[in-house]
Amino acid sequence: RKSKKKAVTKIYDDRDNPGLEEATVHCLRHSFAKNLVDAGTPLQVVAQLAGHESLQTTRRYVTPIEADLRRGAHRSCTALKRKL
């Protein structure tokens, strides 16, 4: 784990990213996966990029937040109104 943290520290220099010194590898991994899903990347691709053998593992990283649920509901309502 320490070697991963050192690698992350080298990639994200604290001087260029204030507050990132508090980020954990898990937090960065979660953000990476969530950003991919938010950008419309298929879950299978996210799983492969994250090195997960199971989609169940990937799903834990990309659990929708309330804003995601609201956005999805809004899109659904908008699509339904267009059909009516």
Secondary structure, 3 states (H helix, E strand, C coil): CHHHHHHHHHHCCCCCCCCHHHCCHHHHHHHHHHHHHHCCCCHHHHHHHHCCCCHHHHHHHCCCCHHHHHHHHHHHHHHHHHHC
